[in-house]
Amino acid sequence: MKKFLKLFFFSLLFFLLTVTSGVCFADGPQPPGPPGGHGLTENQGPFDAPVGNGLMILIVLAIVYGGFLFYKTWKKITNENPGKIIVTN
């Protein structure tokens, strides 16, 4: 009886997942396109998007985060071994 219930619930679960996956991933109607003539003269993409300042901010934040992790690790190592110089090869 226990094997039968396991098989029954597994089959039921598999069937429900198979049926609902088709419903969940069904495609709806396509959204309408952008109105004609947007941009300067015609349909234009973001070719002149300024990314230089954002890229510099991202790099600076990554360096600061790396420095913070290094400081946190260094502090943990020096607190565990006070007065010792640790050299690893």
N, C-alpha and C positions, 0 to 999 in steps of 0.2 A: 504494500500500500504506500509506503514511504517513497519507494522508487517511482511509483506511478505518479504521485503528487509532484515530485521533483521534475519528472519528465513533462507532466502536464503544465506546470507553471513556467518551465523553461520554454516550452513550445508556445505558450500563450504570450510570454514576454517577447519572444522572437517575432511572432506574428504581429503584435501590436507595434513594435519598433519598426518593422518593415512597412506596415501600412502607414504609420504616422510620418515616416521619413519622406515618403512621396508627397504628403500634404505639406510638410514644413518647407520643403525645398522647391515647391512648385513656383514657376515664374509667373509674375504678375504682368500687367501691361507695361510697356515701355514708357518712361517719362517723356514728356514733350521736350523737344529740342529748345535751345535758347532762341530768343527772338532775333529776327534778322537784323543785321546792321549794328550789332553791339560792338563796342570797342571804338577805335579811332575811325576807321573807314569800313572795315569788314570784320569778319569773324577772326579774332586774333587770340593767340595763346599768351601765357605769362612769360614772354621771352626776356623782358627787362626787369624781372623781379630782383630787388636788392637783397642778396643773401650774404654779403661780405660782413656786415656788422653782426648779424645773427650767428654766423660761423665763428667769428672771433669770441663772442660771448660763450658759445658752446665749448670752445677749446679752453678758455680761461676757467670755466666752471669744472671741466674735466680735470684740469691740472690742480685746482683747489681741492677737489674731491680726492684725487690720488694722494695729495699731500696730507690730507686729513687722515686717510687710511694708514699712510706710512707713520704719521705721528702716533696714532692710536696703537699700532703694532709695536713701535719702538718703546712707547711708554709701558706697554704690557711686558715686554721683554726685560726692560731695565728694572721694573718693579719686582719681577720674579727673581732676578739675579742682581741685587744691588752691589755696586762696587766692582763688578767683574766686566771685563771687556770681552764681548762675544765676537769671535771671528769664525766664519764658516767658509769652507772651500767649495 
